[in-house]
């Protein structure tokens, strides 16, 4: 029964994707990708739309049948992931020229509006809200918040090539499920993770681009998956890795690192149109 939101979310996303992509293109919401090819943008709205539409039949079924369809952790997943997705949508539509944490900080200190700074502050506020009331100690609470915020930002850094966020989320999810021998966290995030899969495939095939809307939302799902799967020690390790990627991405090119690294280069290019 708990797998039902994931399955229904997948079907809803499959049904909505073609019309959303056509609508974005028809409305002139097109941007060039890394190869200069104009693509519908931002496809991240598919994840948000499919996720909330999926709630309609499932919530009605849960109430009318008095059965338990959703995991309780959905109360953490939805406010954080959807909130971060909407912050990404603001960034996609009103972004300034600032880049990186240093650039956004400089813009803010100079009194200029920075959508990146708004996104960072908003993500922190949403993470603090989402993780409150979970019975965590102060240390575990702050650790979980840090993992959520850094995971969100990390996927934003990764979203420079088609399909990179999809592959990162898929590999992370597979590793967490195998490492913990549990799919409980998958079902908790599934109502949004399955639409993210569909959006990611379209992104990989260069049919559309996720935008910050999709990349940040997928990063939020990654962070939530980590927090819902791992112990405090595991979250500390994840935080260290996320911090390392964040610092590296602030000063160096992640795409350059991927292209120079055998194995990563092949994985990164797999599935893209030639």
ABEGO torsion letter per residue (X at the ends): XAAAAAAAAAAAAAAAAAAAAAAAAAAGBBBBBAAGBBBBOBAAAAAAAAAAAAAAAAAAAAAAAGBBABBAAAAAAAAAAAAAAAAAAAAAAABBABBEAAAAAAAAAAGBBBAAAAAAAAAAAAAAAAABGAGBBAAAAAAAAAAAAAAAAAAAAABABBGAAAAAAAAAAAAAAAAAGBAAAAAAAAAAAAAAAAAAAAAAAGABBAEAAAAAAAAAAAAAAAAAABBAAAAAAAAAAAAAAAAAAAABBAAAAAAABBGAAAAAABGBBX
